[in-house]
Structure formats: structure tokens, C-alpha cells
């Protein structure tokens, strides 16, 4: 594979993973680790172990993830080895290398919220790029492969919840458990936003007496797929973000037109590719 093919096929994914790793590591260094918040997965285990022993989070991240990555590669293929290997190494190096940075805040509530936001966006970019951070995210990839309709963030919540509860028991801090659960919830929300929010698709039905004119206006102004056209209606697959713009188009072409829409499943990805 030459460089041009590499950049076309893998460059965008690697950029997502690198940016995601930077955000993920900053969330740990600036928000979570300073107040011992437990984010789940191997990183959560690392936070607990560091709080108890002082052992570096990044180093433990590599030690635990090596066998998990090998297992995941056997099941999910060599692509996971490359992308997850890159993710694990980058996160480990960055978390330990950026440990000198001063915490953003010592308020545990603020840290749980903003740490969850930054980590969720970072992890969402990593997962969207085809990588995982190891640990429960490898398990999440396996489950998502079997049940693609389940949001990745929701899958990860179960394993992370177990780690958070166990870590809180070891640290003997139930307030920490509650704050970590807040962090987990915020993180899951932003994982799903980062992975799905900007590319959610919809099916829309437009009822209009000017179907031909409406079709021309829609084709000229939007990236969409006309699925079916009758003399008084259009059925369209489109991006969710375009719906408000559709409404303005309706008003300009036919003031009596109406629009009904609903979110589509992953089939819409192929329709708009």
C-alpha cells in the first residue's frame, strides 16, 4: 500500500485516534486522577492502584492491556492490534508524560462532570476511529459486533460500573463511588454524542402538491437520497442536522407542505455513502 492509499484508507481514522488519546489522557491528568475519581476500564484500575501504591497509571495500563489486546486481535483481527496498540501506547505515554500538569480543579463535582465530558469525547473519537483503549472497550467491541444496534457507550457502562464499585470498596470511599458514577454517566453520554451525534440519519416524508419542484430544491441544496417519489409526496434519507433546513425549503417551495421524520438505524449510512 502506498502513502496515498494509506492516507485515504487509514489517515482519517488515525487522526481521530490521536486526538482522542490526547483528550482521554488530559481528562485523567487534569480532572480524574487528582481527586482519585475512577473512570472505569483499565484506567480506573490504574487510578485505584496509584492511589494505594503510587504505581504509575500509564505503566499499569500497558501491563494489563498487552494480553487483552492479543486476545482481541485473535477474535477481531489485525486491524484492532494496530489501532488498539497505538491507542494503548499513546494513552500510557501521555498519561505519565503529562502528569506534571497542574489539576484544572480540586472540586470533585466539577472534576466528575468535566472529566466525563473530555474523556467521553476522547473515547468516542478513539472508538469511531476503530481503536479501543483496551480493557472493557475490547469487550464492548465484541458485544457491538454481535449486537450493532446497542450504543457503544451503554455497553461500556456495565463493565465500568463493576470496576468503579470495586475500586471504591478498596479505597473505602462511598462519596467517591457516587461522584465516579456521575463521571461515568456524563462520559457515556458524550461517547454516544461523539460517535453518533454528528452523523445520525433520518427518514423523512414530505407531503406536497409540488413534488417535482420540491425534489429539485432538495437535490440542489442537500446531501440526501430520494427513496421514493409520488405526485404528492417524497420519501428521503438525510442527515438529522439538515432537518431544520428542510423546513425552510418547504416554506419556500410550498407553504402548504408538511414534513414527518424519524431517526433511522445504521442502514441509512449506506444510503448516503
N, C-alpha and C positions, 0 to 999 in steps of 0.2 A: 504493500500500500504506500503510495507516495504522499508527500506532505499535503497536497491539495485535497486528496481523498480523506486523509486523516482529519483535517480541519473541518471538512464538510460533514463527516460522519460522527466524529467524537469531540471536536473542538468546543462546541457549544456546551456539551454535557460536562466536560472537564472544567470549563469556566464556572458553570453553576456549582460544581462540587468545591472548587477552590474558594469561591465567595462564601458558600455555605459553611465551609470549615472555619473560615475566619470569623464569621458571625457566631458560630457554635462555640468556638474557643473563647471569644470575648465574653459571651454570656456566662461562661463558667468562671473566668478570671475576674470579671468586673462585678458580677451580681451574685452568683450562687456560692462559690467556694468561700468567699469572705465571711458569710454567715452560716456556712455548713448546710445550705439547702441541698436536698437530694433530688437530682433531676431524673433519676431512673437510669436504666441500662447500665453498661459498664462504667460510664462516667459517674453515675450515682454511687456505685460501689467504691469507685476511686475517692469520691468526696468523703465517704464514711471512713475508709481506711486511712486517708490523710488526717482526718480529724482525730483518729485514735492513735496513729503511729507516726505521722509526719511523712509517710512514703509518698513520693510524687505521683500525682494523678495520671500524667501522661505516660510514665513508665509502666504503671499498673495497667493502663489501657492497652498497651501493646502486649504485655504478658498474657492477659486474659483473652484478647481478641485473636491472637495467632491461631489457636486451634479452632475457634469458631469460624474464622474466615476459610480455613481449609475445608471444614465440613460444608459450609455454604457453597464453596466453589464446586465441590463434588456434585451437589444437588442442582445448583442454579447456573453453573457454567463458568468458563474462564473470565468472562466479562466482569462478573462480580469480584473475582480475585483482583483484577486490575483496578477497578473503581473503588472497591472497598479497601484494598490495600493502600491506595492513595489517600483515601479518607482517614483511615486509622493512623497512618504515619503523620499526615498533616495535622490532624487534631492533637495527637500526642506531642508533637514538636511544639505546636503553637501554645497549647495549654501550659506546658512547662516553660517555654521560652518567653511567654508574656506574663508570667507570674509576678514579675516586678511591678506591673502596673498597679496604681492605687485603685481601690474599690470605688465604684461610682457612688455608692451609698451604703450606710450601715443600718438603714431602716429595712427590716426583714420583709415587711409587707411590700414596699416599693421594689425590693430586690426580687421577690417572688413573682410580681407582675411583669416587670420589665425584663427580668431574666427569662421568663417564659416566652415573652414576645420575641426577643432576639434569638433565643435558641430555637423556637418554633419556625421562624423564617429560615434560619440557617439549616435546620434539619430538613425542612420542606424542600429547599433548593438541592440539598445533597440527594435526597430520595428521588426528586424529579429528574436529577441528572443521571440516575441509575446506580448510585452508590448507596452504601449504608455505613453507619458508624459502628457496625459490629453489634454484638450483644443481642438485645431484643429486636433491633431493626432487621437483622438477618432472619429471625423468626417471623417478623412482620412481612418480609418479602415472600417467605414460603407460604404464609397464610393468604396473602394478597394474590399470589399466583393461583391458588385454589379457589379463592372467593374474590374475584376482581371488583365486585360491587361494594365491598366493605372499604370505607375510607381508611387509609393507612394510619392516620392519627388515632383512630378509635382502636385499631388492632394493637398499637403500641401501648395503649393505656393500661391494658391488663397486666402485662409483664412489668411495666414500670411501677404500677401500684404495689405489686408484691415487693419489689426492691425498696420502695420508699418506706413501706411499713416495717420491713425487716431492718433497714438502716436506722429508723427512728427507735426501734427497740434496742439496738446496740448502743445508740447514743443516749438512750434514756431521756428523750425529749419529745413529749407529745405535742407541744406547741410547734416544734419543728415539723412533725408529721402533717399538721394542718396547713402550715404555710407551704410545705412541699407539694401537697395536693392542689393548692391554688396554682402554684407554678406549673404543675403537670397539666391542669385543665387549660390554662392560658396557652401553654406550649402546643397542646393538641389542636386547639382552635386555629393557631397560626400555622401549624403544619398543613392543615387542610386548606387554609387560605393560600399558602404559598404553592401548594401542589395543584389545587383545582380551581381556586377562586378566580384567577385571571383568564381561565380558558374554559369555563363552564359553558356548555352549549344548551340551546333551547330549540324546541319545535314550536313554530308559530303558525297560526291560521289567521289569514286576513280575509275578512268578508268585505267585498267591494263590488260596485257595479262597473268599475273601470279597471278590470283585471289586467288588460293589456298595458295600459298606462302605468299601473302600479308595478307590474313586472319590470318594465323598462327602468323605472325610478329605483327599484330595489337593486337590480343588477348593476346599475351605474354607480350607486353610492355605497354598496356594502359587499363584504366578502361572505357570501351565503350560497346555499344550494336550493334551487326551486325543486321541490319534491313532486308537487302536483299542481296543476292549474285547471280550473274550471272557468266558466264565463262569469261567475260571481264570487270566486274565492281563489286564494293562493295558499299552499302549504309550504313552509320554508324551514330549513335547518340553518341556524345562525348562532353567532356568539351572544351570550347573555348581555354583555356590555353594550350591544347595539340596539337593544330593545327600545330604550328611550329615544334613540334616533329614528327608529322605525315609526314611532308615534308622530314625530314631526313630519316625516314623509307622507304618512297617511293624511294628515291635515292639509298638506299642500296639494295632494292629488285628488282626494275625495273626502270632503268634510263629513260624509255620512258613513265612512268606512269604520270598521271595528277590528280589533286585534285580540286574539287569545293566545297565550303562550304557557309552556310548562318546561321545566328543566328536563333535558334528555340524558340518557345514560351514555356509556362510552361509545356506542355505535355512531354517535354524531361526530366523533373525532375523525372517522374515516370519510364521512360525508363531506367534511370541509377541508380535507387534506389535498 
